[in-house]
Amino acid sequence: MEWIHQVLADKPIVHLLDILIVWYLIYRLLMYARGTRAMNLLKGVAIIIAAKFLSAIIGLQTIDWFLGQIISWGVIASIILFQPELRKALESLGRNLFRNRKDMRNPSEKLIDDLEKSALYMSKRKIGALISIEGNESLNQYIQSGLPLDSEITNQLLINIFIPNTPLHDGAVIISNYRISAAACYLPLSESSLIPKELGTRHRAAIGLGEVTDALTLIVSEETGGISLVKGDHLHRNLSATDLHMYLVQYLIEETDEPDKDNKVMKLLRAYFSTNFRQGGER
């Protein structure tokens, strides 16, 4: 095996691969830590490392030794303090490596399927619901206002959460990273005078969230059973099953996936969606 190591050691591609793997691991770590307590830990570690680097350059030997001790013992302290986050990360790794074929489909497609089934079920029975899906902007401050769940998304669970007279049916469900992060969350209410009088608190909360974030929010009216969607300053009301599917695909797949500029079919579909969006959207 030594001759293989000697042959590969002098290859530039090996060094490049080594750097790419390290950067990918750092990227995945930052994506996982985003919006959690672990991000604050990473910020603190970055500050300590930067301070140690500066102290070594300047020649502050006492501070450099002290920071070195913090880094050495900090690894053990981090494992103890952040045991739940580490366990969650390992469970997620195992789940992704050994998931079955049913879970191999695009997570956005599964999310759309669960949202459609739960919304249509609740619409027929006039069960009020408010579900927000996190976009590029973090909803952590609103997640913290509710009850943490961190559970897999299923339409059965979404339906059960909003059953009337249950502890979690008031407030919003927030979905982040394809998991139900929390339920019974408080969303900011819009103060806009342009909102129709017949719309209630759920719609105002959805519009209020759309005013300050890029989240997509699904609403089921308790009075009429009507299904609505809010994205940014657009409100789509009284959606049919076909319209609901169309907008969910538009917002949850087409806006997140990199567009294929050479695909004429996708261009035609986007033009179709854009036309219907302007006709159906209300500002």
N, C-alpha and C positions, 0 to 999 in steps of 0.2 A: 504493500500500500504506500510505502514511502516514495516510490518512483512516480506514482500518480500525483502525490502531493508536490513533488519537485517539478513535475511537468506543468501542473496547473498554477503553481505559486507565482510564476513569472508572466502569466497571461493577464493583460489589462482587463479583459472581460470579467475575470474572477474578482478583481478589486471593485469594478463597477457594480457587479452583482451584489457584492458584500455591502456596498454603500446603499444600493437600492432597497435591499432587504431591511436594513436598519431604519431607513427613512420611512418605509412602509409600516414597520412596527410602531414607530413614533406617531405616524399619522393615525393608525388604527387606535392607538392608546388615547390620543387627543379626541377622536370622534366618540369613543366610548365614554370618556370622562366629561364630555360637554354636558352642562346642565346638572352635574352631580357634585357631591362633596369632594370627589377625587380631583376635580378641576382646581379647586382651591389649594389642594395639596400640591399639585403639579406647579402651580404658580409660586408657592412658597419654596419648593425645591429649586425652581429656576432662579429665584432671587438669591438663595443661599449659594448656589453654584457660581453665580455671577460675582457675588461678594467675595467668595474664596479666590476666584481667579484674579480679581483686582487686588486683594490683599497680598497674594503671592507676587504680583508684579511690583507693587509698591514696596514690599518688604516688611509688611506688618506681621511679624512672625507669631505673636501671641494670638492675634485674631485669626490668622491662617490655621494655627493648630486647633483653636477652639471650633472653627467651622468644620475642620476635618473630622473632629470627634462627633459633631452633630450629624454629618453625612454618614459616618460609619454606623452610629447607633440608630440613625433615622430609618434605615431600612427595616430593622426589626420592629421599631415602633410603628411604622406604617402598616406592616403586616397585621399587627395587633389591632390598631385603630380602624383599619379599613378592611377587616375580615369579610363583612357582608358584600362589599363591592367586589373583592377578589373572588369570592365564591360565585357571585353572579356572573362575572366574566368567564370563569372556567365552565360554568354550566352552559353559557351561551356558546362557547367554543365547542363543547361536546355536542350540543344540539345541532350546530351548523355542520359539523363534520359527519355526524351519523344520522341526519334526518332522513326520513323515509321519502318515497317518491311523491306522496301526497303533498309534502311540504316543499318539493323542489320547484313548484311554479313561482312565478314572479310574485314577490310579497305585495306589490301594489295591486295585482289582480285579485289576490286573496282578500286584501283589505276592501276593495270595491265590492266583491261578492258578499262579504259579511255586512257591509254598510247597506247595501241594497236590500238584502233579506230582512235585516232588522228594521229598516225604515219602512218598508212595505208592510211588514207584519204590524208594526205599531200604528201605522197610518190607518189601516183597516179597523183597528180597535180604538182609535183616538187616544193613544197613549202618548203624552207629551214627551219629547226628547230633545236634547241639545248635545251634539257631539262635535268637538273641535279637533282637527288634525293639524299638527304642528308642521310648519313649512321650514324655511331657512332661518327664520327668527325664533329664538327660544321662547317657550311658554312656561319656563320654570317658575316664574313668580306666581302664575295662576295655578300651576300644578301644586305648589306648596299651600295654596288656600283650601285644597280639598283633602280627601282621604286617599293616601297612596295605595295603589293596587299592584302595579308592575306585573300585569298578567297578560297572557296570550289573548289575542283578539278572536272572539267567536261571536256569531250573531246571537246565539242563545244567551251569552253573558250580557251583551249590550241590551237585549230585551229585558232580562231580569233586573238589571240596574234601574230601569225606568218604570218598573211596575209601580202603580200608585200606592201610597201609604207605606212605602218601604224606606229605610233610613237613607238610601242613596239617590232616590228618584229626583230630589230637588238639586238644582245646579247642573253643571256640565261635566261630561266625560271628556278627558283630553287624551288623545292618542299621540304618542311620540315614539319614533323609531320602530314603528309597526308593533307597538305594544300599548295596552291601556295603562297609562301612567297613573291616573288618579280619577276619582269620581267625586261628585258633589262639589265641584270647583266653582268659584265665583269669577265671573267675567265682567269687564267694565261695561256699564250701560251707556249707550249712545245718547247724547243730548240733542241730536239733530231734529230740527223742526220739520224736515222733509219726510220723516217716517210716517206712513199712513196711520191714522188713529186706531184702526182695527187690529194692528199688530201689538202683541203683548210683550212681556218681559223677556221671553226667550229670544224673540227676534231682535229686540233692542240690545240684548247682551251679545248676540252674534254679530250685529252690525258694529257695536262698540269695539269688539275684538278685531273686526276687519279694518277698523279705522287706525289701529295702532300696530297691527302685525300683518304678516302675509298668510295667516292660518286660513284653512278652509273649514267652515262650520256648517253642519247639517242640522236642520230644525224640523221637528214634527209637531204640528199644532195640536194641542189638547182639545181645542174647541171644534176645529173643522177636520182634523186629520190630514190637512194639507202638508206637503213636503216642500221645504225651501232650502236653498243653499246660499251662503254668503261667502264671497271671496273679494277682499279689498273693498272697494266702494260699489260692488255689484251685488244686487239681491235678486235671486231667481225664485219666484214664488209658484206654488201650486204645480209642481212638476209631476209629470206622468212617469211611469216606470222607464219608458224609453228616454225621456229627457234627463231623468236622474242618472241613468247609466252614461249618457253622452257627456254630461258635465263632469261626472266623477272621472271618466277616462281623460277628459280634457285637462282637468286640474291635477290629478294624481299620477298620471302616466306621461302625457305629452309634455307637460311643463317641467317634469323632472328628468326625463330621458333626453339624451342629446339628439337633436333632430338630424335626420338624414337629408342633406340638401339636394341630393340627386334623386330622391324618391318622389316622383310626381304624384303618386297616390296620396302620400301624406300631405303634400301641398294642397291637393284638392280637399282633403278632409279638414285641414286647418282652415281653409277658406270657408267651408260649409259651417264649421263650428263658429267662426268669427261672425258670419252673417246672422246666425241664430242667436249668438251671444248678444249682439247689439239690439236685436229685436226683443229678446226675452229679458235682458238685464234691466234693472231699475236702479237708478242712482239715488 
